[in-house]
Amino acid sequence: MKAILVSLLLVAAALPARAEKAWVALAPIPYGFVVPGDIAAHLSTGPLTGEWAKQVKASGARAATTVYFQPDTGQRTILFTAYYFDAKAWDAAQKPDEPPPFGQPVFRGDGRVLSVAGPHDTIYDPGTPDGQSVIRLIELLRDAASFQPVE
């Protein structure tokens, strides 16, 4: 009985930290983007479309997903695009004298690469709630721990 009580207390202690985070699925990429719960409602995802989608596929990407940010007022905008490659295709797509065409890798392992291409600065006034949210998201984009595999 004591072991059960201790287990319940450990689970209860972990709940507030989990409740503060939300998972944004990057499907069909088998990863999610872990963000603060108060920002998650501003995010949505969608497929790549148009000519760029064709180029991404031709470069050997297994999958790609666009993540959008919906400000409090106004139209949604692209926050970042995630790309999922076999490592050999990723390496072949890199040009030594050009910026990476598919952003920066956040994970490389098991013969795969997950990369993101996104903003380096907020597109909203940094003094507004939307600007502050995007600044927080940009920091998360730079942190590989913000991307978790689907289990």
N, C-alpha and C positions, 0 to 999 in steps of 0.2 A: 504494500500500500504506500509506504514511504517513497519507494522508487517511482511510482506512478505520480504522486504529488510533486516530486522534484521535476519529473519530466514535464508535467503540465505547467509548472512555474517557468521552466526554461522556454517552453513554447510561448507562453504569455509574454515573457520578457522580450522575445523576438518580434512579436506582432507589431508594435508601434513602428519599428524600423521598416518592416515590410510594407506597412500601410502607407508610408510616406513615398514609396516608389511605385511606378507603374511600368508595365511592359508594353512596348509598341512593336507588334510583330512586323518583321520585314519580309514576310512571305512574298514570293516564293523562295527567298533566301532563308536558309534554316537558322536564322539568328533573330534576336529582338534587341531593341534599343531601350535601355532602362533609364527612365527619366523621373524627375519629381512628379508626384501625383497632381500637383496644382497646374503643371504645364501639360500633362498628357492630353487633356481635353482640347488643347489647341493643335494637336498633331493628327494628321491622317496620312495614309499612304496610297500609292497608285502605281500602275505600271509605267514604264518608259514608253513613249510613243514617238512616231515620226521618224525622220531620217536618222536622228541620233540613236534611237533604239536599234535600227538596222546596223549601224556602225558598231555598236556595242556587241551585238550578236555576232557580227562578222569577225570581231576581235577575239571571239572565243569565250565570252562571258557565259557562265551557266545560268545566271539570273541577275536581275537588277530591279531595284525598287526606288521610287521617288518618295521622299517624305516632305509633306507640306506643313507650313505653319499658318494657322488662322488667327490673325490679330483680333483684338476686341472689336475694332471697327475696320471695315475695309475688306478687300479680297485676300484670299489665301495666296501664299507665295511659296516657291520651292525653298525648303530649308537645306536639304542635302539629298544626294543620290547615293545609294549603296550598291556596290557591285560585288559579285561572287564569281571567282574564276578558279579554274585549275591553275596551279602554280606555274606550270610550263606556259600556258596561254598568257597569264599575267606578265611573266618575264618577257615573252616575245612581243607584247604590246608596248613595252617601255622603250622610249627613244632617248639615247644618252644626252642629246643636246636640247631636249624639250621637257616642259613640265609633265608630270605623270598625267596621262589622258583620263585616268579613272580615279583620280584622287590619291589619298594616302592610305597605305595598308594599316588596318587596325588589328588584324589577325593574320598570321601565316602559320600553317601547320597542317599535318595530315594531307599534304599535297594540294591544299586549297589556300586561297587568299580572299579575305573580306576587306574591301576598301571603301572609303567614303570621300566624296567630293562635296564640299560645302563652304559656307561663308567663313571669312576670316574676321569679319566685323559685323555688327548688327546693321540691318537695313532699316531699323526703326530708331527713333530718337532714344538714346540710352537713358534718358530721364523718365521715360514712360514705362508702364508695366510690361508692354510688349517688348520694348527694347531690353529691359532687364531680363525677361524670359529668354530672349534669343541669346543674350550674352551668356546666360547659364547653360543653354543648349550647346553653344559653341565650345565651352569648356568641356562639356561631356563628350563632344565629338572627338576631342583630342585624347580622351581617356579610353584605352582599350577595354577596361573593365565595364564600360557602359554598354558593351555589346556582348550579349550572352547567347550561347547556342540553344536551340530548341532541344529539349530533352525528351 
